[in-house]
Amino acid sequence: MWTMLLLTLLLIPTSGCVNVRHENAHDLIKMHRKGFSDAVSASAEAELFVRDCLLTINELEEIIEKQ
């Protein structure tokens, strides 16, 4: 459970004031709670993979938001 909280907290953008916000990673977790939980709980490698995917989505959203 703490892993889901940690990954969710990683989704909080660190950029300044932004007009348009993309929350795709958050929305995916919300739409697929069991799948997300299962993926994170599968193994340490699965948890790392999920974390890296979510961080990549977040970084790409920040790039888009800055444009």
C-alpha positions, 0 to 999 in steps of 0.5 A: 500500500505504501508503494502506491502512495509513494508512486502517487506522490511522485506524480505531483508536478514540481514545476511552477505555475502552469495553465494546462495540466496533464494527469495521464499517469494519475488517470491510468492508476485511477482507472486501473487500480487493481491492475496497478496494484498487481503490477507493483506487487508482482516483483521488485522489478515490476515495481521499478518498471511501473515507477519508471513508466510513470516518471517518464509520463510525468516528464513528458507531460511537463515538457508539453505543459511548458510549450 
